[in-house]
């Protein structure tokens, strides 16, 4: 899994900085077991490093 974007509020394809109290998020991409590219947005607190 690779972090492709970082921001306070993410929408697919763009980072929008807002004053709304929103947890910081990261957009990540990865390849699933069949080799298809996947993408989703996660709260930073939910990620761990190796």
C-alpha positions in Angstrom: 0.0 0.0 0.0 1.3 3.4 -1.0 0.1 6.8 0.3 -0.6 9.0 -2.7 -2.1 12.1 -1.1 -2.4 13.6 2.4 -4.8 16.3 3.7 -7.4 17.3 6.1 -10.3 16.3 3.8 -9.9 14.2 0.8 -12.1 13.6 -2.2 -11.2 11.2 -5.0 -8.5 12.9 -7.1 -8.1 16.1 -5.0 -7.1 17.4 -1.5 -9.4 20.0 -0.1 -8.2 22.0 2.9 -11.0 23.0 5.2 -11.6 24.6 8.5 -14.0 21.9 9.5 -12.8 19.7 12.3 -12.0 16.6 10.3 -9.4 14.0 11.1 -6.4 14.0 8.8 -6.7 11.5 6.1 -4.5 9.8 3.5 -5.4 8.5 0.1 -3.7 5.1 -0.6 -3.3 2.8 -3.6 -2.5 -0.9 -3.7 -2.8 -3.9 -5.9 -5.2 -6.6 -4.8 -4.5 -10.4 -5.1 -5.7 -10.4 -8.7 -3.4 -7.5 -9.7 -6.1 -4.8 -10.0 -5.3 -1.4 -8.7 -7.4 -0.3 -5.7 -7.7 3.1 -4.1 -9.3 4.4 -0.9 -9.1 7.1 1.8 -8.2 6.2 5.4 -7.9 8.1 8.6 -4.2 8.4 9.5 -4.7 6.8 12.9 -5.8 3.6 11.2 -2.5 3.1 9.4 0.5 1.3 10.7 4.0 1.1 9.3 6.2 -2.0 8.9 
